Amino acid sequence: MMTYIINIATALSQLLNAVVFAGDPNETVSGRVYRENRDWAVRIIDLLFFFQPDHCLESHVADRMFSRKILGEYDNDTI
């Protein structure tokens, strides 16, 4: 059940990033602000997620891991 909730939260963050901020639909808001070195936004988001130290960094790493997983699946496909 927790995985389901995390997946929904991730999807909502990606939607927000794509629709509101015109960003990549496969990147979360937290991962994006970390990647773009937006220190003020990182501090605010990390404060909101006080229960998860370094939330933006972890989101950025998770975004990259997901990308690598997708690319690995794509490379293994036979077309």
N, C-alpha and C positions, 0 to 999 in steps of 0.2 A: 504494500500500500504506500509506503514511504517513497519508493522508486516512482510510482505513478504520480505522486504529488510533485516530486522534484522535476519530472518530465514535463508536467503541465506548467510549472513555474518557469522552466527553461524556455518552453515554447512561447509563453507570454512575453518573456524578456526579448526573445528574438523578434517577435511581432512588433513590439514597441520600438526596437532598434530599426527595423525595416520601415515601418509606417511613419512614426513620429520623427525619427532622426535620419531617415533616408539612408540607412546603413545596410550592410550585408545581412540578408535574412538568416544566415547561418551563424551569426555572431550575437552573443548576448550583450546587453547594455554594459554590464559590469566588465566583461572581457574587453569590450571596445574602449571604454575609458581608460583601462589599464594600458592597453596597447598604444593608445594615443598620448600617453603620459599626461592625462588631465588630472593633475594632483588634487585639485579642489573637489572634483567629482569623485575621485577614488576615496578621499577622506569622508565625504558625505555618505557614500554607499557603504563603505566599511563600517561607519557608525550605525547605520540602519541595520546592518547584519552583524551586530556586536557579538553574537553567539558563534560566529565563524570568523576567527582571525584571518586577515588577509583575503577577504572574500573576493575582491576584484582580481588579485593575482591568481587565486584558485580557479576563478571563472575563466580567465584568459588561458590557463593551462588546459582546462577542460575543453574549451573551444578548439584549441590546437589538437588535442588528442582525438576529438570527434572528427576533425578534418582529416587527420592522418588515417583514421579508421575508414572513412568514406573513400579516400583516395586509394587505400589498399584494396578495398572491395572492387573499385573501378578497374584498377590495374589487373586484378585477377579474372575479370570478366572476359569472356571470349565473344567477340562481336562477329 
